[in-house]
Amino acid sequence: MRVIAKKTLREFWVKHPDCEQQLKSWYREAEKSEWKNTNEIKKEYPTASILGSNRIVFNIKGNNYRLIVKINFHYQMMWIRFVGTHKEYDKIDAIKI
């Protein structure tokens, strides 16, 4: 799976260094994955939330942070749509971001 863009994650962990290792690990795992559907994601990440519009919410660092991606399974591409604190996540519309 191709993840676009790591820069978004990097900019976030510079501001929140306590989640750097977790975001790097998630990125490596996502890059190596070949998920064909949301069920395969749930097998690896049981706490991930499946939203409409091919969006998935991953809990980072014990749910202190949230990561939203949009996935195109056919093209094996994933776009990072949001990374933020749980409080910031509560202020957005995860399906529209």
VEXLO-102829 format. One line per field, with one value per residue: residue number from 0; residue in three letters; chain; x, y, z of N, C-alpha, C in turn. Coordinates in steps of 0.1 Angstrom, whole numbers. Layout:
<sites>
n	NUM / ... $
res	ALA / ... $
chain	A / ... $
n.px	X / ... $
n.py	Y / ... $
n.pz	Z / ... $
ca.px	X / ... $
ca.py	Y / ... $
ca.pz	Z / ... $
c.px	X / ... $
c.py	Y / ... $
c.pz	Z / ... $
</sites>
This chain:
<sites>
n	0 / 1 / 2 / 3 / 4 / 5 / 6 / 7 / 8 / 9 / 10 / 11 / 12 / 13 / 14 / 15 / 16 / 17 / 18 / 19 / 20 / 21 / 22 / 23 / 24 / 25 / 26 / 27 / 28 / 29 / 30 / 31 / 32 / 33 / 34 / 35 / 36 / 37 / 38 / 39 / 40 / 41 / 42 / 43 / 44 / 45 / 46 / 47 / 48 / 49 / 50 / 51 / 52 / 53 / 54 / 55 / 56 / 57 / 58 / 59 / 60 / 61 / 62 / 63 / 64 / 65 / 66 / 67 / 68 / 69 / 70 / 71 / 72 / 73 / 74 / 75 / 76 / 77 / 78 / 79 / 80 / 81 / 82 / 83 / 84 / 85 / 86 / 87 / 88 / 89 / 90 / 91 / 92 / 93 / 94 / 95 / 96 $
res	MET / ARG / VAL / ILE / ALA / LYS / LYS / THR / LEU / ARG / GLU / PHE / TRP / VAL / LYS / HIS / PRO / ASP / CYS / GLU / GLN / GLN / LEU / LYS / SER / TRP / TYR / ARG / GLU / ALA / GLU / LYS / SER / GLU / TRP / LYS / ASN / THR / ASN / GLU / ILE / LYS / LYS / GLU / TYR / PRO / THR / ALA / SER / ILE / LEU / GLY / SER / ASN / ARG / ILE / VAL / PHE / ASN / ILE / LYS / GLY / ASN / ASN / TYR / ARG / LEU / ILE / VAL / LYS / ILE / ASN / PHE / HIS / TYR / GLN / MET / MET / TRP / ILE / ARG / PHE / VAL / GLY / THR / HIS / LYS / GLU / TYR / ASP / LYS / ILE / ASP / ALA / ILE / LYS / ILE $
chain	A / A / A / A / A / A / A / A / A / A / A / A / A / A / A / A / A / A / A / A / A / A / A / A / A / A / A / A / A / A / A / A / A / A / A / A / A / A / A / A / A / A / A / A / A / A / A / A / A / A / A / A / A / A / A / A / A / A / A / A / A / A / A / A / A / A / A / A / A / A / A / A / A / A / A / A / A / A / A / A / A / A / A / A / A / A / A / A / A / A / A / A / A / A / A / A / A $
n.px	9 / 6 / 15 / 4 / 8 / 40 / 52 / 32 / 28 / 54 / 56 / 38 / 48 / 70 / 59 / 46 / 64 / 61 / 47 / 61 / 75 / 54 / 39 / 58 / 61 / 35 / 34 / 54 / 43 / 19 / 28 / 39 / 18 / -9 / -36 / -68 / -94 / -116 / -120 / -96 / -79 / -91 / -84 / -57 / -56 / -76 / -89 / -93 / -115 / -140 / -151 / -175 / -171 / -147 / -129 / -107 / -101 / -74 / -62 / -37 / -10 / -22 / -47 / -44 / -40 / -53 / -56 / -66 / -72 / -77 / -87 / -79 / -85 / -83 / -63 / -43 / -36 / -32 / -43 / -33 / -55 / -59 / -42 / -41 / -47 / -69 / -88 / -87 / -96 / -123 / -134 / -137 / -152 / -150 / -157 / -158 / -134 $
n.py	-12 / 21 / 50 / 82 / 113 / 109 / 131 / 146 / 130 / 132 / 160 / 161 / 145 / 159 / 180 / 165 / 146 / 123 / 104 / 96 / 71 / 53 / 63 / 60 / 32 / 24 / 35 / 20 / -5 / -1 / 6 / -19 / -34 / -52 / -48 / -58 / -52 / -37 / -56 / -70 / -51 / -47 / -71 / -69 / -45 / -43 / -23 / -2 / 21 / 18 / 39 / 57 / 64 / 52 / 56 / 52 / 51 / 51 / 43 / 58 / 54 / 43 / 54 / 81 / 97 / 103 / 89 / 95 / 79 / 78 / 53 / 36 / 7 / -8 / 5 / 3 / 25 / 50 / 78 / 102 / 118 / 131 / 138 / 139 / 151 / 134 / 152 / 172 / 156 / 152 / 176 / 176 / 166 / 135 / 120 / 138 / 151 $
n.pz	0 / -9 / 9 / 13 / 28 / 41 / 52 / 65 / 88 / 99 / 104 / 124 / 145 / 152 / 166 / 186 / 201 / 217 / 203 / 181 / 176 / 175 / 153 / 132 / 133 / 126 / 100 / 86 / 87 / 73 / 48 / 40 / 38 / 20 / 19 / 11 / 17 / 42 / 62 / 64 / 74 / 99 / 111 / 116 / 130 / 154 / 169 / 151 / 135 / 112 / 88 / 67 / 31 / 25 / 46 / 74 / 108 / 129 / 161 / 179 / 200 / 224 / 220 / 225 / 204 / 171 / 138 / 106 / 76 / 41 / 19 / -12 / -22 / -46 / -61 / -43 / -26 / -1 / 16 / 39 / 59 / 83 / 113 / 147 / 181 / 205 / 214 / 194 / 173 / 180 / 173 / 145 / 114 / 106 / 84 / 63 / 62 $
ca.px	0 / 14 / 9 / 7 / 22 / 47 / 55 / 22 / 32 / 67 / 53 / 30 / 56 / 79 / 52 / 42 / 74 / 58 / 40 / 70 / 78 / 41 / 36 / 68 / 57 / 22 / 37 / 61 / 33 / 9 / 36 / 42 / 5 / -16 / -50 / -78 / -107 / -116 / -119 / -82 / -74 / -96 / -77 / -44 / -59 / -90 / -94 / -95 / -129 / -143 / -161 / -179 / -162 / -134 / -120 / -104 / -95 / -65 / -59 / -23 / -5 / -32 / -59 / -41 / -40 / -61 / -51 / -76 / -68 / -87 / -80 / -84 / -80 / -80 / -50 / -34 / -31 / -38 / -40 / -35 / -64 / -59 / -36 / -43 / -51 / -83 / -96 / -88 / -105 / -137 / -139 / -138 / -161 / -141 / -161 / -156 / -120 $
ca.py	0 / 34 / 59 / 96 / 116 / 107 / 144 / 149 / 123 / 138 / 173 / 159 / 139 / 169 / 187 / 156 / 135 / 111 / 94 / 94 / 57 / 46 / 67 / 53 / 18 / 23 / 38 / 9 / -16 / 2 / 5 / -33 / -42 / -53 / -49 / -58 / -47 / -33 / -68 / -73 / -41 / -50 / -83 / -64 / -34 / -45 / -10 / 7 / 24 / 19 / 50 / 57 / 70 / 45 / 62 / 44 / 58 / 43 / 48 / 59 / 56 / 41 / 63 / 95 / 104 / 96 / 90 / 92 / 78 / 74 / 42 / 31 / -7 / -12 / 11 / 2 / 38 / 55 / 92 / 106 / 129 / 138 / 132 / 149 / 146 / 130 / 164 / 178 / 147 / 155 / 188 / 175 / 156 / 125 / 115 / 149 / 156 $
ca.pz	0 / -9 / 19 / 10 / 27 / 53 / 57 / 74 / 100 / 104 / 110 / 136 / 156 / 157 / 176 / 196 / 200 / 224 / 194 / 170 / 173 / 171 / 139 / 124 / 132 / 118 / 86 / 80 / 86 / 63 / 35 / 36 / 37 / 8 / 23 / 0 / 22 / 56 / 71 / 66 / 83 / 113 / 116 / 121 / 139 / 158 / 174 / 140 / 132 / 97 / 85 / 53 / 22 / 26 / 57 / 85 / 120 / 137 / 174 / 180 / 213 / 234 / 218 / 228 / 191 / 161 / 125 / 97 / 62 / 30 / 11 / -25 / -22 / -60 / -65 / -32 / -22 / 12 / 18 / 53 / 59 / 96 / 125 / 158 / 194 / 206 / 215 / 180 / 165 / 184 / 167 / 131 / 108 / 101 / 71 / 53 / 62 $
c.px	9 / 7 / 14 / 1 / 28 / 50 / 45 / 25 / 44 / 64 / 46 / 39 / 67 / 72 / 48 / 52 / 71 / 51 / 49 / 71 / 65 / 37 / 45 / 64 / 45 / 25 / 44 / 51 / 23 / 16 / 37 / 29 / 0 / -30 / -59 / -92 / -105 / -115 / -104 / -75 / -78 / -89 / -63 / -46 / -74 / -96 / -97 / -110 / -131 / -154 / -166 / -169 / -148 / -124 / -119 / -97 / -87 / -62 / -44 / -19 / -16 / -44 / -57 / -42 / -48 / -55 / -62 / -69 / -79 / -80 / -87 / -77 / -75 / -66 / -39 / -28 / -39 / -33 / -42 / -43 / -63 / -50 / -36 / -46 / -65 / -92 / -98 / -97 / -120 / -143 / -141 / -149 / -152 / -144 / -158 / -142 / -112 $
c.py	12 / 44 / 73 / 105 / 115 / 121 / 149 / 143 / 130 / 151 / 172 / 155 / 149 / 177 / 178 / 144 / 122 / 100 / 91 / 79 / 50 / 50 / 61 / 39 / 16 / 25 / 26 / -3 / -14 / 1 / -9 / -40 / -42 / -56 / -49 / -53 / -43 / -45 / -71 / -63 / -44 / -62 / -78 / -53 / -34 / -32 / 0 / 9 / 25 / 29 / 49 / 64 / 65 / 51 / 53 / 53 / 48 / 51 / 47 / 61 / 55 / 50 / 77 / 103 / 96 / 99 / 86 / 90 / 75 / 64 / 39 / 17 / -12 / -8 / 9 / 15 / 43 / 69 / 95 / 119 / 138 / 131 / 143 / 142 / 141 / 142 / 171 / 169 / 150 / 167 / 188 / 166 / 146 / 120 / 126 / 154 / 150 $
c.pz	0 / 0 / 15 / 21 / 41 / 60 / 67 / 88 / 107 / 111 / 123 / 148 / 160 / 168 / 188 / 196 / 208 / 215 / 182 / 166 / 169 / 157 / 129 / 122 / 123 / 103 / 79 / 78 / 74 / 49 / 31 / 34 / 22 / 10 / 11 / 4 / 37 / 66 / 74 / 75 / 98 / 119 / 123 / 132 / 144 / 164 / 164 / 138 / 117 / 95 / 70 / 44 / 22 / 35 / 69 / 96 / 128 / 150 / 175 / 195 / 224 / 233 / 222 / 215 / 181 / 147 / 115 / 83 / 53 / 21 / -2 / -26 / -36 / -64 / -54 / -27 / -9 / 14 / 33 / 53 / 72 / 105 / 136 / 171 / 194 / 207 / 202 / 171 / 168 / 178 / 151 / 127 / 100 / 87 / 60 / 52 / 51 $
</sites>
